[in-house]
Amino acid sequence: MTNESFLRALDERPMSNYDRVLALLWWIGRDDSSAGMNARAICMTMEAAGHPKQNASRLNRKLTADRRTARASGSAWRLHPVTRRELEGQMGVFRESQPVKSTSSVLPKELFVGTRGYLERVVHQVNASYDYGLYDCCAVMGRRVLETLIIELYEKEGRAAEIKAGDSNFLMFAGLVSFLEHDGSIQLSRNTLKGLRDYKALGDLSAHNRRFNARKDDIDRVQSGLRVATEELLHLSGLWAGAIPSSMQPGQATARTVLIG
C-alpha cells in the first residue's frame, strides 16, 4: 500500500486533516520509528490522496508546537514513541492485508460478470492496480485479459491448436495478436486492432523493459482502446453475459440465465 492509498483508506474515518498527518507519520515509521517526512512532502502526499491543498509553513509550525511529534533527520518529522504506541492500537489493522474495493476504473467490471471466474478476478486486479498507482501491474494484467480473451475466442471456434507453438503451449501475447490480425476468418473492427496494438506496446514495456515504469497517463492513453478490444473479444468468444443464445426458449433455466439474473 502506498502512502497515498493509506490516506485514502482513512477517508471513511471521522478525522481532521491534522489527525491524518499524524496517521501518515505513523504509517511512514511503522517499520522504522526513526523514519520521517518533512512538511512539504506531507502536504504533497495529502494533496495526491485527494485532500485540499495544504500550507507547508503552517503545518511545520503546528508540528513544531506539538509534543506528540519530534524531529527525525534533517527537516523531517516523526512521531514521539508514546504517540506511536497510542496510534498502533488504532492503525495497526493496516499492517494486515486489506480487502481491495472493486471498481471499474479501467475496465467495466459489469462486462465480465458471468463470464469466467478467472477473468473476473484478473479484471479486478487491473482496476485495483490502477486505483493504487501500480501502473506496471495494471499494464501487465490488462495484457493478460486480452491474451486470455484471444485464447477463449479460438477455443470457442474449435481452433485452439492453431495458436499453439511446437511445445503445445499457447503462443505468447505478441504471437497471438499477430495470428489474430492475419486471420481472414475473424473480422475485427479497426478500433479493436488499434487497441490491441497500442496495449501490446505498453504491456511489453512494463513486462520486459527493466528501465521503463508505466505512469498513470500511459494507462489513460490506451484505456479506451483496451475497453473496445475487450468488449469485442467478449462478443466474438461468446462470453459476453448479455449475449443470450437466440435458440433459448422462454422459461429455460441455464447457468447463463442464473448469472445474468
Backbone torsions as a table, in degrees:
resi	resn	phi	psi	omega
1	MET	NA	129.5	179.2
2	THR	-78.5	168.9	176.7
3	ASN	-58.6	-41.4	-179.0
4	GLU	-67.1	-42.2	-179.6
5	SER	-69.3	-31.3	174.6
6	PHE	-61.6	-45.6	178.9
7	LEU	-63.5	-39.7	178.5
8	ARG	-64.9	-32.0	178.5
9	ALA	-67.2	-19.2	179.0
10	LEU	-87.9	-4.8	-172.4
11	ASP	-56.8	-32.1	-177.4
12	GLU	-82.0	-5.8	179.3
13	ARG	-89.7	139.0	178.1
14	PRO	-75.1	93.2	-175.9
15	MET	-135.8	148.9	172.7
16	SER	-78.6	165.5	177.9
17	ASN	-60.7	-37.4	-179.0
18	TYR	-69.5	-36.2	174.9
19	ASP	-60.8	-35.3	177.8
20	ARG	-67.5	-34.4	176.4
21	VAL	-62.4	-46.5	178.8
22	LEU	-62.8	-40.5	178.0
23	ALA	-62.9	-38.6	178.5
24	LEU	-63.7	-41.0	177.4
25	LEU	-64.5	-34.8	174.7
26	TRP	-62.7	-45.6	-177.8
27	TRP	-61.9	-44.4	-178.3
28	ILE	-63.0	-36.8	-177.7
29	GLY	-100.9	18.7	-174.7
30	ARG	-63.1	-31.4	179.5
31	ASP	-106.1	-17.0	178.9
32	ASP	-142.2	100.3	-173.1
33	SER	-64.1	-13.2	178.2
34	SER	-87.2	-10.4	-179.4
35	ALA	-72.3	144.9	-179.4
36	GLY	-149.0	-171.4	-179.4
37	MET	-151.6	140.0	-179.8
38	ASN	-79.7	166.7	-173.3
39	ALA	-60.8	-41.8	-179.4
40	ARG	-62.0	-44.7	179.7
41	ALA	-65.6	-36.2	176.9
42	ILE	-61.3	-46.0	-179.3
43	CYS	-61.7	-43.2	-179.9
44	MET	-64.5	-38.3	178.8
45	THR	-67.4	-41.3	177.5
46	MET	-60.4	-45.4	-179.7
47	GLU	-65.4	-40.1	179.3
48	ALA	-63.7	-26.8	179.5
49	ALA	-85.3	1.5	175.8
50	GLY	101.6	7.8	179.7
51	HIS	-90.5	160.4	-177.7
52	PRO	-59.3	159.1	179.3
53	LYS	-57.2	133.9	-175.9
54	GLN	-104.8	154.5	176.8
55	ASN	-101.5	110.2	-173.9
56	ALA	-65.2	-38.9	-178.9
57	SER	-65.2	-44.1	179.2
58	ARG	-63.7	-42.8	179.2
59	LEU	-63.3	-40.2	-179.3
60	ASN	-62.0	-40.2	178.1
61	ARG	-65.5	-39.0	-179.2
62	LYS	-67.4	-40.9	178.1
63	LEU	-66.5	-34.7	178.2
64	THR	-64.8	-39.0	-177.2
65	ALA	-81.6	-12.5	-174.9
66	ASP	-89.8	120.3	-179.6
67	ARG	-72.1	-9.8	179.2
68	ARG	-80.8	-8.2	-179.3
69	THR	-119.3	160.7	179.8
70	ALA	-146.4	162.0	179.1
71	ARG	-72.7	137.0	168.6
72	ALA	-98.4	-145.4	178.4
73	SER	-76.7	142.8	178.1
74	GLY	60.6	-128.9	-178.4
75	SER	-96.9	8.1	-177.1
76	ALA	-77.8	155.6	178.7
77	TRP	-115.5	148.4	174.1
78	ARG	-136.6	172.8	178.0
79	LEU	-86.8	147.3	170.7
80	HIS	-65.5	143.3	-177.8
81	PRO	-52.3	-38.6	179.4
82	VAL	-64.4	-43.4	179.1
83	THR	-64.5	-38.5	178.8
84	ARG	-61.2	-42.8	179.5
85	ARG	-65.4	-37.1	179.0
86	GLU	-65.7	-42.4	-178.2
87	LEU	-74.0	-22.4	-179.4
88	GLU	-57.1	-38.0	179.7
89	GLY	-67.2	-31.1	-178.7
90	GLN	-86.4	-36.3	-172.1
91	MET	-105.3	-7.5	-175.0
92	GLY	-57.6	-24.5	179.8
93	VAL	-60.6	-26.1	-178.1
94	PHE	-76.1	-6.7	173.4
95	ARG	-75.0	-21.6	-178.9
96	GLU	-91.4	161.8	178.2
97	SER	-65.3	130.8	-178.8
98	GLN	-107.5	142.6	175.8
99	PRO	-63.3	139.7	-178.2
100	VAL	-95.2	130.1	-179.4
101	LYS	-63.1	137.5	179.3
102	SER	-83.9	124.9	-179.2
103	THR	-132.5	-179.5	176.0
104	SER	-125.5	39.8	-172.1
105	SER	-66.3	-30.2	178.2
106	VAL	-115.0	-51.8	178.2
107	LEU	-120.0	134.4	178.6
108	PRO	-64.3	115.4	-176.1
109	LYS	-62.9	-26.5	-178.1
110	GLU	-62.6	-29.0	179.9
111	LEU	-62.9	-25.9	-171.0
112	PHE	-105.0	-3.0	178.5
113	VAL	-64.2	127.6	178.6
114	GLY	83.5	10.7	179.0
115	THR	-90.5	-88.0	175.1
116	ARG	-134.4	139.7	-179.0
117	GLY	-58.7	-40.5	-178.6
118	TYR	-68.4	-31.8	176.1
119	LEU	-68.1	-43.4	178.7
120	GLU	-59.2	-40.8	-179.1
121	ARG	-68.6	-38.1	178.8
122	VAL	-68.1	-40.6	177.3
123	VAL	-62.0	-39.1	175.9
124	HIS	-58.8	-41.1	179.6
125	GLN	-69.3	-36.0	175.8
126	VAL	-57.6	-50.9	-176.8
127	ASN	-68.5	-42.7	-178.1
128	ALA	-65.3	-40.8	-179.5
129	SER	-66.0	-33.9	175.0
130	TYR	-66.8	-45.4	-178.5
131	ASP	-60.0	-33.5	-176.9
132	TYR	-98.6	12.5	174.3
133	GLY	74.8	19.8	179.5
134	LEU	-97.8	74.7	-167.0
135	TYR	-73.3	-32.0	174.0
136	ASP	-64.7	-42.5	177.2
137	CYS	-59.6	-42.8	-179.4
138	CYS	-61.2	-44.9	-179.2
139	ALA	-62.5	-44.3	-177.9
140	VAL	-68.5	-41.1	-179.4
141	MET	-70.3	-33.2	174.8
142	GLY	-63.6	-40.4	176.2
143	ARG	-61.3	-37.9	179.6
144	ARG	-65.8	-36.9	176.8
145	VAL	-59.9	-48.1	-179.3
146	LEU	-63.5	-43.5	179.3
147	GLU	-58.4	-45.9	-179.2
148	THR	-63.8	-41.6	-177.8
149	LEU	-67.7	-35.9	176.6
150	ILE	-63.9	-43.2	178.5
151	ILE	-63.8	-42.4	178.5
152	GLU	-60.0	-38.9	-179.9
153	LEU	-62.4	-47.4	-178.4
154	TYR	-71.5	-30.7	174.9
155	GLU	-67.4	-39.1	177.6
156	LYS	-63.5	-35.6	179.6
157	GLU	-80.2	-5.6	-177.6
158	GLY	73.0	26.9	-175.0
159	ARG	-124.0	26.4	-175.9
160	ALA	-59.7	-33.2	-178.1
161	ALA	-61.5	-26.7	-177.2
162	GLU	-70.7	-20.4	-178.0
163	ILE	-109.9	26.7	176.6
164	LYS	-110.6	147.0	177.8
165	ALA	-83.1	-177.8	-177.7
166	GLY	-63.1	-22.8	179.6
167	ASP	-88.4	10.6	178.8
168	SER	71.7	6.9	173.6
169	ASN	-93.1	152.1	179.1
170	PHE	-63.3	149.9	176.7
171	LEU	-59.8	155.0	173.1
172	MET	-68.4	170.5	-173.0
173	PHE	-55.9	-43.1	-179.8
174	ALA	-59.2	-42.5	179.1
175	GLY	-66.9	-37.9	178.5
176	LEU	-64.5	-45.3	179.9
177	VAL	-63.8	-44.0	179.9
178	SER	-61.9	-44.0	179.9
179	PHE	-62.5	-44.0	-178.3
180	LEU	-65.5	-39.9	-179.9
181	GLU	-61.4	-34.2	-175.7
182	HIS	-100.3	9.5	-179.9
183	ASP	-87.3	104.4	-176.7
184	GLY	-68.3	-15.7	-177.9
185	SER	-87.2	-9.6	178.3
186	ILE	-120.0	114.5	-176.2
187	GLN	-96.0	113.9	178.1
188	LEU	-103.3	147.6	177.0
189	SER	-68.9	158.2	178.8
190	ARG	-59.9	-39.0	-179.5
191	ASN	-66.3	-36.9	178.2
192	THR	-67.2	-43.4	178.0
193	LEU	-60.3	-42.4	178.8
194	LYS	-66.0	-40.9	179.3
195	GLY	-62.1	-40.8	178.1
196	LEU	-63.8	-45.2	-178.6
197	ARG	-65.3	-46.2	-177.9
198	ASP	-63.2	-43.5	-177.4
199	TYR	-72.3	-32.5	176.3
200	LYS	-60.4	-43.4	-179.2
201	ALA	-60.6	-44.7	-179.8
202	LEU	-70.4	-45.1	-179.3
203	GLY	-60.6	-38.1	178.4
204	ASP	-64.9	-41.6	179.1
205	LEU	-62.4	-46.0	-178.0
206	SER	-67.1	-33.7	-177.0
207	ALA	-83.1	-31.8	-167.7
208	HIS	-122.6	-16.9	-176.9
209	ASN	-97.0	109.8	-174.1
210	ARG	-70.1	-15.4	-179.8
211	ARG	-100.5	5.4	-178.4
212	PHE	-109.8	134.2	171.3
213	ASN	-128.1	122.4	-179.4
214	ALA	-66.4	149.3	176.6
215	ARG	-119.5	169.9	-177.9
216	LYS	-56.1	-44.0	-176.9
217	ASP	-68.2	-22.4	174.8
218	ASP	-65.5	-43.7	178.8
219	ILE	-68.7	-43.5	-178.9
220	ASP	-58.9	-36.7	-176.9
221	ARG	-64.9	-33.9	-175.9
222	VAL	-106.1	1.3	-173.4
223	GLN	-62.3	-43.8	-177.3
224	SER	-66.3	-38.3	177.4
225	GLY	-65.4	-39.0	176.1
226	LEU	-62.2	-42.5	-179.7
227	ARG	-61.2	-46.1	179.9
228	VAL	-64.6	-46.4	-177.0
229	ALA	-63.3	-43.6	-177.8
230	THR	-66.1	-39.6	-178.7
231	GLU	-67.8	-40.8	179.3
232	GLU	-65.3	-41.0	178.9
233	LEU	-67.4	-34.0	175.1
234	LEU	-61.3	-42.8	178.1
235	HIS	-63.6	-50.3	-175.6
236	LEU	-64.4	-31.9	-179.4
237	SER	-85.4	-3.7	179.8
238	GLY	76.2	14.9	-177.1
239	LEU	-93.1	-16.2	-175.8
240	TRP	-59.8	124.6	-174.0
241	ALA	-63.6	-21.1	-179.8
242	GLY	-83.8	-8.6	-175.5
243	ALA	-89.6	83.7	178.6
244	ILE	-81.2	127.0	-179.2
245	PRO	-54.0	135.8	-177.7
246	SER	-66.5	-22.2	-178.5
247	SER	-77.7	-8.4	-177.1
248	MET	-71.3	128.8	179.9
249	GLN	-87.6	148.2	177.5
250	PRO	-55.1	135.2	177.0
251	GLY	93.3	-11.9	178.2
252	GLN	-71.3	133.2	-179.3
253	ALA	-103.9	123.6	177.1
254	THR	-134.2	169.7	176.8
255	ALA	-60.3	-35.0	-179.4
256	ARG	-65.0	-43.7	-177.9
257	THR	-66.5	-33.2	178.1
258	VAL	-64.5	-43.2	-178.0
259	LEU	-67.4	-37.4	-179.6
260	ILE	-73.4	-35.5	-177.7
261	GLY	79.9	NA	NA
